[in-house]
Structure formats: structure tokens, C-alpha cells
Amino acid sequence: MKPSTFPILAKFAPIGLLLLMACGQSTPEKQLPSRSEAIPVKTVSLQSGSFTNTIQASGTFSTKDETLLSFKTGGIISGIFVQEGDPIRKGQLLATLDLTEVDAGVTQAKLAYEKAKRDSERASRLYQDSVATLEQFQNSQTALQIAEQQLRAAEFNKSYSEIRANRSGFVLRKFVNSGQQVGPGAPVFQINGANQTSWTLQATVNEQNWASIAIGDSAQMILENREEKIPAKVIRKSQATDMATGAYWVEIQSEKEIDFALASGMFGKAEIIPSKKTEGWLIPYEALLDAEGDVGYVFVTQDGKTAKKIKVQLGKLETSQIQVKSGLENQKELIVSGSAYLSEGSTILIQN
């Protein structure tokens, strides 16, 4: 007997039934309005105004009295007496050079001065006896003066063959070690007078934000490990791009004493509130079409019956709105709903 297929159908009846039902039903498609039909839209009135953009920036902390210390003359370093992070007091000896060569130079200058002095005295006596000419006497006087100045220079250089702290503070960086040869003016230490002057934050900004910021603008300093915001203000702006990064910077100074530990080079953030206002419009996100960079498109209506597509210049994004800097001049109504179905000249039906 031919086996019955009923048990098989009965087994798969629920699935088969669902498939039959799915095939028998059609998914309703959303009908797009035809061009001749009025497209329902919602609009809002346009009114320009002014708004302030808070600028976010980041940078590093420092003090205004950071100083690079170096030797006046070159030579071999004989002693380094402090390390990075050490506290220092004004006048403290920080480093010295090997004075062998320097002392030799001072000795030579002394001997040259003594010889020039003897020559000058001899020439003076000979001139009084009419043996030496006036020119010879004057030349001896000039040679004596030159030797005297050379001795003063040698003694001055010897006095700067050691480094002493020019203020109390801390050693931020040490660039060399004992026994190392350095040239005249080469940095040996970087120090600051921490806790004696206000801390500043040098923050990097782009060209557009740099142009919006003015000296004296209000700001706030923010440290990542602290929730406190420190009141501050902008005190300086760069007048050229940084050679290393190609960016601009602004310097922000705290307006109150900072009562917690900071270190030079520590990372921080800033919120800058420019005093310069931006003129424009605030529009909802849903009104914006085909945005790319700082350019986008919106639909407007002048007569309440037809739609017009225009290009706009965009500004900063906010929570639920976007700033428009230009493009909406002399426009009255902005279409904020139904824009996806519109094209240039579409007939609209306002349903506010």
C-alpha cells in the first residue's frame, strides 16, 4: 500500500500554514505623493539672533616664570648638585664647571695686564725725558686699557662658570650630567617658581576658534582627575602657528589661587566663552538635508504653497539643533517635516 503523506503534512502543518498565510498576504507599501499632489509638511518661522559658541580646548599647565639656566662659558661639568623635582632656594649653587681652563684664562689675562701696566709706566717716564714720542706713550696707555678690560671679561666669565638659582622653586628638568661637555649657553636646568605665580594653561585651537577668541574672554580650567572647574581668562594669543604642530594656541590664566598640587606639563582642558557673538539661526536637525562638512541644504517656503531648496552655511552642532551662519537671509518659513518627499518647486500643504 502506498504510504500516506498525511502524517508528514500533519507534522509540518504549523510551518506550512504560516508560509501559506505569508504568501497570501502582501505588505502594504508606503505610497509616495505624486508631483501633482500637495505634500503635507510642517514649518517653523525663521528669526535670526546671536549666540555664543563655547570652545573646547586642551593643553598643558605651566607657570609664567619658567627659566632655562646655562653656563656663560663652555667646558666640562665638574658637579651637578640637584636632580629633577628637587626644591631650590634663590642663590643656591646648582652646578659648576671644571675651572682648570677658566683659571688659566684668568691667569693669562692678569699677566697681560701687569705687563701692559709696566710698559705704560716705562713709556710715561721715557716720554717725560723726551726719549719716547707722544704716539708711543699714547699707544702704551691704550694697550693698558685693553689688557684691563680683558682681565675683567675673564673674571666675569669665571663668575658664571657656576649656576645658581635665580629664584626659589623647583627643578623641572635636568638636561646634562656631571662630566659632560657643554657649550656656552646650552640649557642645563629648567626651573620654575611653583606656588609663587599663577598657573597658566596653553591650549591648542584651530584657526576658526582662534579668530573667535579675544584676550580677556572668560574661560574655565578643567583637570581630568578633578571635577572642579577653575575660573580663568584668556591672557595671550599666538600670533603665528606653532612650528612643530602648525596649530594656534591661546594662554589661559587662573583667576584664583590653586590650592592643590599641579606640575608643569600636566595635561588639562579648557572651556572658553568668546565675547564675540555669532549671528545666525538655530534650526532642528530634521530640517537639514545632504549635509557635508559645513555646508547643507534646507527647504523653505515664501508663499506657503511651494517649496524652495537653498544652500546654507553650517556652524556648531548643539543638543537638538544646529547653527546656520548664512543662507537663510530674507526667508520666512523653514520646512521641518516632509522634506524627504520634496523637490525644487514641489506643491506643499502646511499642516502645523
Sequence and secondary structure as in RCSB ss.txt:
>XXXX:A:sequence
MKPSTFPILAKFAPIGLLLLMACGQSTPEKQLPSRSEAIPVKTVSLQSGSFTNTIQASGTFSTKDETLLSFKTGG
IISGIFVQEGDPIRKGQLLATLDLTEVDAGVTQAKLAYEKAKRDSERASRLYQDSVATLEQFQNSQTALQIAEQQ
LRAAEFNKSYSEIRANRSGFVLRKFVNSGQQVGPGAPVFQINGANQTSWTLQATVNEQNWASIAIGDSAQMILEN
REEKIPAKVIRKSQATDMATGAYWVEIQSEKEIDFALASGMFGKAEIIPSKKTEGWLIPYEALLDAEGDVGYVFV
TQDGKTAKKIKVQLGKLETSQIQVKSGLENQKELIVSGSAYLSEGSTILIQN
>XXXX:A:secstr
    SHHHHHHTHHHHHHHHHHHH          TTS EEEEEEE   EEE   EEEEEEEEETT EEEE SS E
EEEEE   TT EE TT EEEEE  HHHHHHHHHHHHHHHHHHHHHHHHHHHHHTTSS HHHHHHHHHHHHHHHHH
HHHHHHHHHTSEEE SSSEEEEEE   TT EE TT EEEEEE TTTS EEEEEEE HHHHHH  TT EEEEE TT
   EEEEEEEEE SS  TTT  EEEEEEESS   S   TT EEEEEEE SS EEEEEEEGGG EEEETTEEEEEE
ESSSSB EEEEEEEEEE SSEEEEEES TT  EEEEESGGG  TT BEEE  
